[in-house]
């Protein structure tokens, strides 16, 4: 489980609340607050 503000590495992350997919292109990118439901927890795909 990952949360907004973390830098978990590049890849795709799915919001654990609504299923929205967020793609991080760089290892230095941080996970945002979910753009769809405004929640903060993700699972790596």
Wavefront OBJ file of the C-alpha trace (Angstrom):
o trace
v 0.000 0.000 0.000
v 1.329 3.417 -0.987
v 0.099 6.870 -0.041
v 0.106 10.284 -1.686
v 3.404 12.096 -1.280
v 5.518 8.943 -1.459
v 8.042 8.278 -4.247
v 7.447 4.566 -4.861
v 9.131 4.428 -8.281
v 7.943 4.530 -11.852
v 4.950 2.456 -12.881
v 1.176 2.322 -12.633
v -0.692 2.723 -9.357
v -4.393 2.075 -8.761
v -6.400 4.082 -6.248
v -7.591 1.626 -3.621
v -10.903 3.494 -3.291
v -12.133 4.189 -6.841
v -9.709 2.257 -9.080
v -8.359 5.313 -10.925
v -4.954 4.570 -12.489
v -2.067 6.997 -11.988
v 1.113 6.555 -14.054
v 4.465 7.711 -12.688
v 7.096 8.121 -15.409
v 10.137 8.759 -13.205
v 11.454 7.264 -9.972
v 11.506 10.813 -8.587
v 7.757 11.422 -9.179
v 5.499 11.543 -6.136
v 2.046 9.985 -5.931
v -0.641 12.659 -6.105
v -3.965 12.791 -4.311
v -6.318 10.756 -6.513
v -7.581 13.073 -9.278
v -10.968 11.323 -9.322
v -11.992 10.755 -5.684
v -9.377 12.782 -3.730
v -8.291 9.780 -1.607
v -4.655 9.039 -0.852
v -3.979 5.272 -0.925
v -2.758 3.228 -3.888
v -1.759 -0.301 -4.886
v 1.010 -0.932 -7.424
v -0.106 -2.703 -10.600
l 1 2 3 4 5 6 7 8 9 10 11 12 13 14 15 16 17 18 19 20 21 22 23 24 25 26 27 28 29 30 31 32 33 34 35 36 37 38 39 40 41 42 43 44 45
